[in-house]
Amino acid sequence: METGVTKELIDDLKEMLIKNEGIELKIYRCSSQKLTIGAGRNIEDNGISIDEAELMLKNDMDGVFNDLDRNIPFWQSMPYNVRLVLADMCFNLGVNRLLKFTKMLEAMEERDFELAGEELLDSTYAVQVKKRADRNYRLVIGES
């Protein structure tokens, strides 16, 4: 007879916890009014680990790359700094809001990076995230 933590115990506990807690993919308040997610994870008191944060970031970045591939296919042939900016903006804004930067995207596709940078700065986005937008502008126009 095995003792301690076994694969069978892990599998059975996982099944039991999912049955008892359910799995929620969005934050909710549990019966104790604590912010909770997943299978009863009290994120209000326990937060998340760095590994969990990095896994979520990786998943979000994969989503960004997929969104860019589907919606802005020319992005892959852009210079590295421009690809970096497009990915950052897509992460920050979401692809649908990024697609509203039509003049910037057209300028990028035509490789007019000066105009693309100006269009980036001429936006509500630039007002809202000034330092980030300034960094992205410098990357688009080829400064470091």
ChimeraX commands (.cxc) that place a marker at each C-alpha (Angstrom):
marker #1 position 0.00,0.00,0.00 radius 0.5
marker #1 position 1.41,3.36,-1.03 radius 0.5
marker #1 position 1.41,6.25,1.42 radius 0.5
marker #1 position 1.79,9.99,1.12 radius 0.5
marker #1 position 1.24,11.88,-2.10 radius 0.5
marker #1 position 0.69,9.51,-5.01 radius 0.5
marker #1 position -0.44,10.04,-8.60 radius 0.5
marker #1 position -3.77,8.42,-7.67 radius 0.5
marker #1 position -4.25,10.82,-4.74 radius 0.5
marker #1 position -3.37,13.83,-6.94 radius 0.5
marker #1 position -5.78,12.72,-9.69 radius 0.5
marker #1 position -8.62,11.95,-7.24 radius 0.5
marker #1 position -8.12,15.21,-5.31 radius 0.5
marker #1 position -8.13,17.22,-8.55 radius 0.5
marker #1 position -11.39,15.54,-9.62 radius 0.5
marker #1 position -12.93,16.11,-6.16 radius 0.5
marker #1 position -11.89,19.77,-6.00 radius 0.5
marker #1 position -13.22,20.49,-9.48 radius 0.5
marker #1 position -16.50,18.78,-8.53 radius 0.5
marker #1 position -16.73,20.70,-5.24 radius 0.5
marker #1 position -15.36,24.07,-6.37 radius 0.5
marker #1 position -16.13,24.10,-10.08 radius 0.5
marker #1 position -13.84,25.92,-12.47 radius 0.5
marker #1 position -14.41,29.61,-13.11 radius 0.5
marker #1 position -12.31,31.28,-15.78 radius 0.5
marker #1 position -13.17,34.78,-14.61 radius 0.5
marker #1 position -12.74,36.34,-11.19 radius 0.5
marker #1 position -15.72,35.95,-8.86 radius 0.5
marker #1 position -16.47,36.33,-5.17 radius 0.5
marker #1 position -16.70,33.04,-3.29 radius 0.5
marker #1 position -19.12,32.41,-0.43 radius 0.5
marker #1 position -16.61,34.14,1.90 radius 0.5
marker #1 position -16.62,37.17,-0.43 radius 0.5
marker #1 position -12.97,36.62,-1.39 radius 0.5
marker #1 position -11.84,37.29,-4.96 radius 0.5
marker #1 position -11.45,33.83,-6.45 radius 0.5
marker #1 position -10.62,32.22,-9.81 radius 0.5
marker #1 position -10.13,28.78,-11.29 radius 0.5
marker #1 position -10.94,25.88,-8.97 radius 0.5
marker #1 position -11.48,27.94,-5.84 radius 0.5
marker #1 position -8.15,29.82,-5.90 radius 0.5
marker #1 position -8.35,32.67,-3.38 radius 0.5
marker #1 position -6.33,35.26,-5.26 radius 0.5
marker #1 position -7.27,38.01,-2.84 radius 0.5
marker #1 position -5.27,36.44,-0.01 radius 0.5
marker #1 position -2.88,34.19,-1.96 radius 0.5
marker #1 position -2.21,36.07,-5.19 radius 0.5
marker #1 position -0.35,34.10,-7.84 radius 0.5
marker #1 position 3.20,32.86,-8.15 radius 0.5
marker #1 position 5.77,34.26,-10.56 radius 0.5
marker #1 position 5.54,31.00,-12.52 radius 0.5
marker #1 position 1.77,31.43,-12.85 radius 0.5
marker #1 position 2.17,35.07,-13.91 radius 0.5
marker #1 position 4.77,34.08,-16.52 radius 0.5
marker #1 position 2.55,31.26,-17.83 radius 0.5
marker #1 position -0.37,33.69,-18.22 radius 0.5
marker #1 position 1.92,36.19,-19.93 radius 0.5
marker #1 position 3.17,33.51,-22.34 radius 0.5
marker #1 position -0.42,32.55,-23.16 radius 0.5
marker #1 position -1.36,36.21,-23.67 radius 0.5
marker #1 position 1.67,36.76,-25.91 radius 0.5
marker #1 position 0.74,33.72,-28.00 radius 0.5
marker #1 position -2.73,35.25,-28.40 radius 0.5
marker #1 position -1.18,38.55,-29.51 radius 0.5
marker #1 position 0.93,36.82,-32.16 radius 0.5
marker #1 position -2.11,34.91,-33.43 radius 0.5
marker #1 position -4.20,38.11,-33.55 radius 0.5
marker #1 position -1.45,39.91,-35.48 radius 0.5
marker #1 position -1.06,36.99,-37.90 radius 0.5
marker #1 position -4.81,36.93,-38.61 radius 0.5
marker #1 position -5.40,40.67,-38.81 radius 0.5
marker #1 position -2.13,42.36,-39.82 radius 0.5
marker #1 position -0.29,39.71,-41.84 radius 0.5
marker #1 position 2.39,42.14,-43.08 radius 0.5
marker #1 position 3.57,42.59,-39.49 radius 0.5
marker #1 position 5.86,39.55,-39.81 radius 0.5
marker #1 position 7.95,41.23,-42.54 radius 0.5
marker #1 position 8.46,44.47,-40.60 radius 0.5
marker #1 position 11.78,45.41,-38.98 radius 0.5
marker #1 position 12.28,43.91,-35.55 radius 0.5
marker #1 position 11.55,47.17,-33.64 radius 0.5
marker #1 position 8.27,47.66,-35.53 radius 0.5
marker #1 position 7.21,44.07,-34.82 radius 0.5
marker #1 position 8.00,44.68,-31.16 radius 0.5
marker #1 position 5.85,47.84,-31.11 radius 0.5
marker #1 position 2.93,46.18,-32.90 radius 0.5
marker #1 position 3.01,43.28,-30.44 radius 0.5
marker #1 position 3.20,45.68,-27.47 radius 0.5
marker #1 position 0.31,47.79,-28.77 radius 0.5
marker #1 position -1.78,44.70,-29.54 radius 0.5
marker #1 position -1.17,43.41,-26.01 radius 0.5
marker #1 position -2.04,46.79,-24.47 radius 0.5
marker #1 position -5.00,47.75,-26.67 radius 0.5
marker #1 position -6.30,44.49,-28.05 radius 0.5
marker #1 position -6.30,43.81,-31.76 radius 0.5
marker #1 position -9.62,45.53,-32.47 radius 0.5
marker #1 position -8.42,48.88,-31.09 radius 0.5
marker #1 position -5.04,48.45,-32.75 radius 0.5
marker #1 position -6.82,48.02,-36.10 radius 0.5
marker #1 position -8.30,51.51,-35.64 radius 0.5
marker #1 position -4.77,52.91,-36.15 radius 0.5
marker #1 position -5.43,52.69,-39.90 radius 0.5
marker #1 position -3.09,55.53,-40.96 radius 0.5
marker #1 position -0.27,54.22,-38.79 radius 0.5
marker #1 position -0.72,50.68,-40.12 radius 0.5
marker #1 position -0.88,51.88,-43.73 radius 0.5
marker #1 position 2.31,53.88,-43.23 radius 0.5
marker #1 position 4.01,50.85,-41.69 radius 0.5
marker #1 position 2.95,48.63,-44.58 radius 0.5
marker #1 position 4.44,51.19,-46.97 radius 0.5
marker #1 position 7.54,51.31,-44.75 radius 0.5
marker #1 position 7.11,55.02,-44.04 radius 0.5
marker #1 position 8.16,54.71,-40.42 radius 0.5
marker #1 position 8.42,58.47,-39.81 radius 0.5
marker #1 position 4.74,58.88,-40.72 radius 0.5
marker #1 position 3.82,55.74,-38.78 radius 0.5
marker #1 position 5.52,57.18,-35.70 radius 0.5
marker #1 position 3.71,60.50,-36.10 radius 0.5
marker #1 position 0.38,58.69,-36.40 radius 0.5
marker #1 position 1.18,56.69,-33.27 radius 0.5
marker #1 position 1.78,59.91,-31.33 radius 0.5
marker #1 position -1.33,61.58,-32.78 radius 0.5
marker #1 position -3.71,59.41,-30.78 radius 0.5
marker #1 position -5.62,59.11,-27.54 radius 0.5
marker #1 position -3.39,56.11,-26.82 radius 0.5
marker #1 position -0.33,58.39,-26.76 radius 0.5
marker #1 position -2.05,60.73,-24.30 radius 0.5
marker #1 position -3.12,57.85,-22.05 radius 0.5
marker #1 position 0.20,55.97,-21.98 radius 0.5
marker #1 position 2.61,58.80,-22.70 radius 0.5
marker #1 position 5.94,57.18,-21.74 radius 0.5
marker #1 position 5.03,53.88,-23.37 radius 0.5
marker #1 position 3.91,55.66,-26.54 radius 0.5
marker #1 position 7.11,57.75,-26.59 radius 0.5
marker #1 position 9.22,54.58,-26.29 radius 0.5
marker #1 position 7.20,52.93,-29.05 radius 0.5
marker #1 position 7.51,56.01,-31.25 radius 0.5
marker #1 position 11.30,55.95,-30.91 radius 0.5
marker #1 position 11.35,52.25,-31.81 radius 0.5
marker #1 position 9.15,52.79,-34.87 radius 0.5
marker #1 position 11.33,55.59,-36.25 radius 0.5
marker #1 position 14.49,53.60,-35.59 radius 0.5
marker #1 position 15.90,55.28,-32.48 radius 0.5
marker #1 position 16.83,53.21,-29.45 radius 0.5
marker link #1:1,2 radius 0.2
marker link #1:2,3 radius 0.2
marker link #1:3,4 radius 0.2
marker link #1:4,5 radius 0.2
marker link #1:5,6 radius 0.2
marker link #1:6,7 radius 0.2
marker link #1:7,8 radius 0.2
marker link #1:8,9 radius 0.2
marker link #1:9,10 radius 0.2
marker link #1:10,11 radius 0.2
marker link #1:11,12 radius 0.2
marker link #1:12,13 radius 0.2
marker link #1:13,14 radius 0.2
marker link #1:14,15 radius 0.2
marker link #1:15,16 radius 0.2
marker link #1:16,17 radius 0.2
marker link #1:17,18 radius 0.2
marker link #1:18,19 radius 0.2
marker link #1:19,20 radius 0.2
marker link #1:20,21 radius 0.2
marker link #1:21,22 radius 0.2
marker link #1:22,23 radius 0.2
marker link #1:23,24 radius 0.2
marker link #1:24,25 radius 0.2
marker link #1:25,26 radius 0.2
marker link #1:26,27 radius 0.2
marker link #1:27,28 radius 0.2
marker link #1:28,29 radius 0.2
marker link #1:29,30 radius 0.2
marker link #1:30,31 radius 0.2
marker link #1:31,32 radius 0.2
marker link #1:32,33 radius 0.2
marker link #1:33,34 radius 0.2
marker link #1:34,35 radius 0.2
marker link #1:35,36 radius 0.2
marker link #1:36,37 radius 0.2
marker link #1:37,38 radius 0.2
marker link #1:38,39 radius 0.2
marker link #1:39,40 radius 0.2
marker link #1:40,41 radius 0.2
marker link #1:41,42 radius 0.2
marker link #1:42,43 radius 0.2
marker link #1:43,44 radius 0.2
marker link #1:44,45 radius 0.2
marker link #1:45,46 radius 0.2
marker link #1:46,47 radius 0.2
marker link #1:47,48 radius 0.2
marker link #1:48,49 radius 0.2
marker link #1:49,50 radius 0.2
marker link #1:50,51 radius 0.2
marker link #1:51,52 radius 0.2
marker link #1:52,53 radius 0.2
marker link #1:53,54 radius 0.2
marker link #1:54,55 radius 0.2
marker link #1:55,56 radius 0.2
marker link #1:56,57 radius 0.2
marker link #1:57,58 radius 0.2
marker link #1:58,59 radius 0.2
marker link #1:59,60 radius 0.2
marker link #1:60,61 radius 0.2
marker link #1:61,62 radius 0.2
marker link #1:62,63 radius 0.2
marker link #1:63,64 radius 0.2
marker link #1:64,65 radius 0.2
marker link #1:65,66 radius 0.2
marker link #1:66,67 radius 0.2
marker link #1:67,68 radius 0.2
marker link #1:68,69 radius 0.2
marker link #1:69,70 radius 0.2
marker link #1:70,71 radius 0.2
marker link #1:71,72 radius 0.2
marker link #1:72,73 radius 0.2
marker link #1:73,74 radius 0.2
marker link #1:74,75 radius 0.2
marker link #1:75,76 radius 0.2
marker link #1:76,77 radius 0.2
marker link #1:77,78 radius 0.2
marker link #1:78,79 radius 0.2
marker link #1:79,80 radius 0.2
marker link #1:80,81 radius 0.2
marker link #1:81,82 radius 0.2
marker link #1:82,83 radius 0.2
marker link #1:83,84 radius 0.2
marker link #1:84,85 radius 0.2
marker link #1:85,86 radius 0.2
marker link #1:86,87 radius 0.2
marker link #1:87,88 radius 0.2
marker link #1:88,89 radius 0.2
marker link #1:89,90 radius 0.2
marker link #1:90,91 radius 0.2
marker link #1:91,92 radius 0.2
marker link #1:92,93 radius 0.2
marker link #1:93,94 radius 0.2
marker link #1:94,95 radius 0.2
marker link #1:95,96 radius 0.2
marker link #1:96,97 radius 0.2
marker link #1:97,98 radius 0.2
marker link #1:98,99 radius 0.2
marker link #1:99,100 radius 0.2
marker link #1:100,101 radius 0.2
marker link #1:101,102 radius 0.2
marker link #1:102,103 radius 0.2
marker link #1:103,104 radius 0.2
marker link #1:104,105 radius 0.2
marker link #1:105,106 radius 0.2
marker link #1:106,107 radius 0.2
marker link #1:107,108 radius 0.2
marker link #1:108,109 radius 0.2
marker link #1:109,110 radius 0.2
marker link #1:110,111 radius 0.2
marker link #1:111,112 radius 0.2
marker link #1:112,113 radius 0.2
marker link #1:113,114 radius 0.2
marker link #1:114,115 radius 0.2
marker link #1:115,116 radius 0.2
marker link #1:116,117 radius 0.2
marker link #1:117,118 radius 0.2
marker link #1:118,119 radius 0.2
marker link #1:119,120 radius 0.2
marker link #1:120,121 radius 0.2
marker link #1:121,122 radius 0.2
marker link #1:122,123 radius 0.2
marker link #1:123,124 radius 0.2
marker link #1:124,125 radius 0.2
marker link #1:125,126 radius 0.2
marker link #1:126,127 radius 0.2
marker link #1:127,128 radius 0.2
marker link #1:128,129 radius 0.2
marker link #1:129,130 radius 0.2
marker link #1:130,131 radius 0.2
marker link #1:131,132 radius 0.2
marker link #1:132,133 radius 0.2
marker link #1:133,134 radius 0.2
marker link #1:134,135 radius 0.2
marker link #1:135,136 radius 0.2
marker link #1:136,137 radius 0.2
marker link #1:137,138 radius 0.2
marker link #1:138,139 radius 0.2
marker link #1:139,140 radius 0.2
marker link #1:140,141 radius 0.2
marker link #1:141,142 radius 0.2
marker link #1:142,143 radius 0.2
marker link #1:143,144 radius 0.2
view
